[in-house]
Amino acid sequence: MQADIHPDYHEITVVMTDGTKYKTHSTWGKEGDVLKLDVDPLTHPAWQGGTGKVIEKGQLDKFESRYGSFLSGDAGEK
């Protein structure tokens, strides 16, 4: 391995959207920096209900009206 080509791997603090903090190692920032998350598993719909929330908001219907129900095999029949 070549010397001095890898980024510095150091400890940072991550702050979740609810204020929870934890320490981890990363190449982001500098030693001791604080990374404040805008999106995390506590707030993102993919982790909070998944497809249920997508269906609730009508996004699946909107997609199917544009592209047909290709998932069920009748694409282009609309």
C-alpha positions in Angstrom: 0.0 0.0 0.0 1.3 3.5 -0.8 1.9 5.8 2.0 0.0 9.1 2.4 -2.7 8.4 -0.2 -5.6 7.4 2.1 -7.9 10.0 3.8 -7.6 10.5 7.5 -10.0 8.2 9.4 -11.0 9.8 12.7 -13.8 10.1 15.3 -16.8 12.4 14.7 -20.1 12.9 16.4 -23.4 12.3 14.5 -26.5 14.1 15.6 -29.8 12.6 14.5 -33.0 14.7 13.7 -34.3 14.0 17.2 -31.2 15.3 18.9 -29.7 11.8 19.7 -25.9 11.8 19.4 -23.4 9.0 18.8 -19.8 8.8 18.0 -18.4 7.0 15.0 -15.4 6.9 12.8 -15.4 8.6 9.3 -13.3 10.3 6.7 -15.8 13.2 6.8 -14.6 16.5 8.2 -11.9 16.7 10.9 -11.4 15.0 14.3 -14.2 16.0 16.6 -16.5 17.6 14.0 -20.3 17.3 14.4 -22.4 16.0 11.5 -26.0 17.1 11.8 -28.4 14.9 9.8 -31.4 16.4 7.9 -32.7 12.9 7.0 -32.3 9.8 9.0 -34.2 6.5 9.7 -36.4 8.4 12.2 -37.8 10.7 9.5 -37.4 9.2 6.0 -40.5 7.5 4.6 -38.5 4.5 3.4 -37.8 3.6 7.0 -41.2 4.8 8.4 -43.9 2.9 6.6 -42.3 2.3 3.2 -44.7 1.7 0.4 -47.7 2.3 2.6 -46.9 6.0 2.7 -46.1 6.1 -1.0 -49.5 4.6 -1.8 -51.3 7.0 0.7 -49.9 9.9 -1.2 -51.1 8.6 -4.5 -47.6 8.3 -6.0 -48.2 4.7 -7.1 -51.5 5.8 -8.9 -49.6 8.6 -10.6 -46.9 6.3 -11.7 -49.4 3.7 -13.1 -51.4 6.4 -14.9 -48.2 7.4 -16.7 -46.6 4.0 -17.4 -49.3 1.5 -16.9 -49.3 -1.4 -14.5 -46.2 -3.1 -15.9 -45.6 -4.8 -12.5 -48.8 -6.8 -13.1 -48.1 -7.4 -16.8 -50.6 -5.1 -18.4 -48.3 -2.2 -19.3 -49.5 0.0 -22.1 -53.1 -1.2 -21.9 -54.4 2.1 -20.3 
